[in-house]
């Protein structure tokens, strides 16, 4: 092949890698919009349906509850029909249930639509990190997984901005229903994407696995990686859940369960869902203050996620994660001070309240928000990866539903100071847990990360970060496609 042809093939591979990142970011936009559009719509829904505080919590929590069975089944679905087909089901389901949310004529109908919308997102948050981790070269894997968080934050911003422009007409149905449009576009994009080599290997399709790898990496590297994947599959045996509950992967299971719990129990989704109510409790008034200020907070969070995107494959996962949690601890301290001080400090109080919410959201998106999807895609070997991701994110979503279900009640009954004292204590516990258990996976091949757990939570000296070990390329296998 001449030089021009080589450059053309290289450009095509680079474009496919970029498309993986765009797909991740686009699905993140869907999830982010769903998180914030209910925050803007909730007040108008409450007026139309005459909802109590508890019923408003039900509307906000329905999607979070629906995500739990979606996450539980997401790993099984991804193994059964493939990563790509699972994500296609997600985008189609999202379009349908977003429209049903917008045309709901009663509280039960709205709750059902939001619940089913949550199921589709629950599948997405499990399958997407696995898909990206299995497609992306190790040198950019972290960055492409962070693209998902960038998309999520961008979607949150769009949700608040759309709510602001529709607030004058109280058009909560449009706020919820417009989410169907990007879902249709992403469905068309996904149709052109391949499934992952590791899923093809899982189902015995060696020829397609090789083709999938060669679409994203040069042929020599693809053959080396195929050899490493084959060896890893050969070393994995037994049923997935049984393997996760015994050594050496029990330690990995404990980590992903604990990590998933701390990501959400520290309160980020409650703040996203209820930002207008939280700002009102701090003395802010009017649609601009209650909808645009939360959007500005998310703009700062987006900037933090961009910085994390640049650093995650250069500085590593742990330092980013611990720094983000430390910022959340400081933010909780600021918010406790704001509510202890009370309303006597006027504009100064509200300014510090805004700063506290901004710091909390920036800290989350720089740390937990960035690294959660990275660890979800990296921690387990191939046969356990989708089930392990499902386990982590199910725990994550249970914690999210729990804190979302009680946040307004805590804020109204205990007050802001006590509420953020509880969240602050949980953030401190999260820092200690991450410092003790989180592995540094920067630059590691997916097939090498398993050895961290097999070696008792430490890296073997002979497994330095870098390309997969050299091996003789596999000969075509009889019966492969």
N, C-alpha and C positions, 0 to 999 in steps of 0.2 A: 504494500500500500504506500502511495507517495505521501509526501509531507502534508499536502493539503487534505488528503483523506484522513490521515492520523489526527490532524487538528479538528476536522469535522466530527470524528467519532468522540474525541475528548470533549468537545463543546456539547455534544448531545448528552453525554454522561453527566456533565456538570449541570445541564438544564434539568435532567431528571432528578438529580439531588435537590436542586432548588425547588422543583415541583413538590417533592416530599415535604419540604419546609412550608411551602405555601398551603398545601393541604392541611398540615397541622395547624397553621395559624388560622386558616379559614374555619375549621371546626371549632377552634377556640373562640372565634368571634360569635358563633352560634351560642355557645355556652355562656359567654360573658353577657350577651344581650339578654338572654333568659334570666340571668341573675339580677340585672339592674332594671329591666323594664317593669317588673312587678313592683319595685320600689316607687317608681313614678306613678304607676297605675293604682296602687293599693288604696290611696285616699279616695279616689273617685269610685272604685269598686265598692268601698265601704259605704259611700253615700248612696249609690244605686241600689245596693242589696241590704242596706241598713245593718251593717256588720258590727258585732261587738269586738272588743280587743282580742278575745280568744279566737273568734272567727277570722279576724285578720291574720293572726298567727297561723291559722290553718291554711289560708290561701298562700302565705309565704312559704310554709313548710311543706306543702303538698308535693312540690317538685323535688325537694330534698329527700322526702320519704320515698318517692318513686325511683330515685336514683339507686336506692339500696338494692332492690331486686334486680335492677338493670346491671349493677356492678357484680352481683353474685353470679348472674347468668352470663355475663359478658365474656369471661374466660372460657367457659365451655363452648359458647357460640363461636368464638374466634378460632378455637381448635377444630370445631365441627365443619364450618362452612368457609373458613378463611378470614383473614384480617380485612381484606378489601370488601368482600361481600357484607361483612358485619357492619362496616362503616357506611356502605350504601343503604342498608336497612335503617341505620341511624338517621341519615339525612332525609330520607323519604318520610320516616315516622315523625321527625321534627317538623317538617312542613305541614303534615296533616294535623298534628296536635296543636301547633301554634295557631292554625286557622280555627280549630275547634275552641281554643281558649278565647279567641277574639269574638266568636259569635255566641258565646255562652249566654243563656237566658236565665240561669238560676245558679245559686251557690253550689249545689251538688254537681251540676254539669261542669262548672268551672273547675271545681276540685278534681273531678275525674280527668279532665283534659290536662290539667297541670301535673297530675300524678303520672299519666301516661307519657307526657313530655319528659318528666324526670326519668322514667324507665329508659327512654332512648338516650338521654344524656349519660345515664349510668353506664350503659353499654359503651358509649363513646369514650368516657374517661378511662376505661379499662383497655379498650382495643387500640386507641390511638397511640399511647406511649409504646406499646408493643410493636405496632406497625412501623413507627418511626425508628425505634431502636434497632429493629431487624433490617431496615432498609439502609440506614445511614452508615457511611464509613466512620470508623472510630474517631478520626481526627475532628469530625464536625458533629458527632452524634449529640453531644450535650447542647450545642447551639441550636440544632434543629428541634430538639425536644423543648428548649426554652421558647422557640417560636410559637409553640402552642400557648404558653402563658402570655406572650405578647398579644396574640390574637384574642385571648380571653379578656385581657385588660382593655384592649381596643373595643371589644364588644360591649363591655360595661360602660365605657364612655359614650358610645353610640346610643345605648339604651337610655342613659340619663338625658342626653341632648334631644333625642326624639321625644322623650316624655316632656321636656321643657317646652318644645315648640307645639305640642299637642295639648298642653295643660290648659290653655285658655278656653278650649272647647270641651274640656273634660273627656277627651276621646280615648278612653282607656282601651277600647276594643281595637283601635288602630295600633296603639302601643304594643299590644300583645300579638295581633295578627300579622303585622308587617314582618315579623321574624321569619315567616315562611319564604320570603323572597331569596335571601342568601342561601337557604337550605337547598332550593332548586338549583341554583348556580353551582353549588359545591357537588351536588349529585352528578351533574354533567362533567365536572372536573375529575371526579373519582373514576368515572367510567374509563378514562384513558390511562389510569395508573395500574402497574402490575401488582400482584400479590408478592409476599416476601419469600425469599429462598428458603428460609427456615420452616415456613409453613408447608411449602412444597416437599421439603425433606421429611417433615412430620407425617405427610400422607404418602410417602414413597415415590414422589415424582422427581427423580433425580435430574432428568433432562430439563424440566422447567425450572428447577432450582438453579442449575447452571446458567440458563438463559437470563433469569432474574438478576443474578449477581453480575453478569456481564453487561447488563443494561446500566449499572451504576458504578462499576469499577473496571479498570483494565483487566484483560483476561488473565495474566499471571497472578495478580492479586486475588482475583475471583477464584481461581483454582486453589490457591493457598487457603483462602477462607472456607471454601467448600470442604477441603480436607479437614480443617479444624472443626467445622460444624459436624461432619460425619463422625469424627472421633468423639466429640462431645455427646452426640446421640448414642453412640455405642457404649459410653460409660454410664449414661443415665439409664436407669431401669426401675421397674416397679410403678405402682400407681402414684399419681401426682400428689394427692392429699396425704397419702401414707408417707411418701418421701419427705414432704414438708414438715411432718410432725415427728421426725426422728433425725438424729445426727447424720450428716453434718449440717443439714439445711434447717434444723430446728432454730438455730441461732438467727438465720436469715428470716425465718417466719416471725420470730419474736421482734426483730427489728422492723419489718415492714408493717406489722400490726401496730406496734407502738408509734412508729413514725406517722402512719396514716391517721391514728387517733389525734396526735398532737397538732397535725397540720390544721385541723378544723376546730378542735375543741377550744383553741385559743381565740376563736371568735370572728374570723374575717368575714364569713358569709352573713353572720348576723349584722355586722356593720354595713355590709353592702346592701342587704335587703332593707334595712331600717335606717339608712343614712338620713333621709328627710326627717324621720321622727327623732333621731339623735340630735340633729342640728336644731330642731325645734326645742328640744329639752335644754339646749345650751343658750337659747334666746334668739335664734335666727327666725326670720319671718319672710314670707313671700316666695313665689315660685322660683325666682332667680336664686335666692339663698338656699332653698331647700332642694333644688334639682341641679343647678349649674355648679354650685360649690362642690357637691359630691363628684361631679364630672371633672372638675379641676383637680380634685384629690387623685382621681384615677389617671389624669394626665401625668402627674408626678410619679404615680405608680408605674405607668408605662415607661417613663424615662428610667426608673430604677430597673425595670425588667430588661431594657435595652443594654444598660451597663452590665447586668448579669449575663446577658447573651454574649457580650464581648469577652467576659472574664471566665465563664464557666469551663471552657476548654483550655484556658491558659493558666488560671490560678487554682482551679479545682472546685469540687463541690462543697467540701466541708467548710472552708473559710467563708464562702458566700453564705452558706446556710447559717452558720453561727453568727455572722455579722448581722444578718437580717433579723434573727430572733432577738439579739441584743437591742436592736432598734425598737422592736415591738415592746420589750420590757420597759425601755425608757418612755415610749409613748403611753403605756398604761399608767406610769407614774405621773406624767403630765395630766392625763385625763382624771385621775384620782384627785389631783390638786385642784383642777378646775371645778369639780363638783363639790369638793370640801369647801372651797372658797365661797361658793354660792353666787347669787346674782348681784352682790354688792359692788363688784368691780366693773360692771357695765361692759363697754366695748373691749376692754382688756381681757376680760373673762372669755368672751366669745372668740377673740383672736387666738387665745391659747387653746381653746377647745378645737378650733379648726386645725391648729398646728398639731394637736395630739392625734386627731383622726388621720391627718396627712401622714405623720410619722408612722402610725400603726400600719397604714395601708402600704406605704413605701417599704417598710421593713418586711412585711409579709411577701410582697411581690419580688423583692430582692432575694429573699431567702427561701421560705417554704414554697411560695408560688412558683419560683424558678426551678427548684431542685426536686420537688415532689414528682413531677412527670418524668424527670431523668431517672430517679431511683426506681420508679414503677416499671420502667422499661429495661433496667439494667441488672437488677439484683439476682435473678434466678437463671439457671441454665435453660436450654430450649424447651424441654418437655414440661418444665414447671413455670415458664415465663408468664403465659397468659393467666394461669390459675393463681400464681403469686401476685401478679398485678391486680387481679380481681380481689384477692384477699386484702391487700393493702388499701385499695380504694373503697371496698365495702366498709372497712373500719373507718376510713376517712368520712364516708357519707353518713354513717350512723352518728358520728360525732357532730357533723354539720347539722343533721336534722335535730339532734338533741339541743344544741345551743340555739339554733334558730327558733325552736319551739318555745323556749322559755325566756329569750332575751327581752322582749317587750315587757313581759310580766316582771322580770327581775328589775328592769329599769324603773317601772312604775311602783313596785312594792318595796324594793330594797334601796333604790336611789342609784345615781350614777357612780358615786364613789365606791360603794360596796360591789357593784357589778364589775367595775374595772379592776378592783382589788382581786376578785376571783380570777378574772382573765389574766391579770398580771402574774399571779401565783402559778397558773397553768403555763404561762410563757417561760417562767424560770425553770419549771420542771422539764419543759421541752428542751431548753438549752442544755441541761444536765444530761438528758437522755441522748441527744444528738452527739454531744461531746464524747460520750462513753461508747456508743454503738455504731455511729454512721461510718461506713467505709469511704475511702477516697478512690473513686473509680475513673478519674481523669486519664484519658489516653489508653485505658485498658480495653483489650478485645473482649467482646461479649463472652466468648468461650473461655476466657481466662478468669473472669470475675468469680466464677464458681469456686476457684481455688482459695479465695479469701475465706470463705466459710469452711471449706474443708480443712484449712490450716488453723482453725480455732479463732478466727477473727483477726488474722494478721496476714500480710503479704509475704510469700516466699521470696527470698533474694533472687532466685533465678527467673522470676516472673516480672521483670521490669516492664513499664508501659512501652508500647510500641506495636509494630505490625505482627500478624500472626506468625507462629513458628513456621520455618520453612519445611516443606515436605514434598514428596514426589506427587505431582498432580494425579488425580484419580483418573483411571481409564474409564471409558463409558461402561456402564453396568448393563448386563442383560436385562431387557425388559424396560429400561428407562425410556422416557418419552423423547 
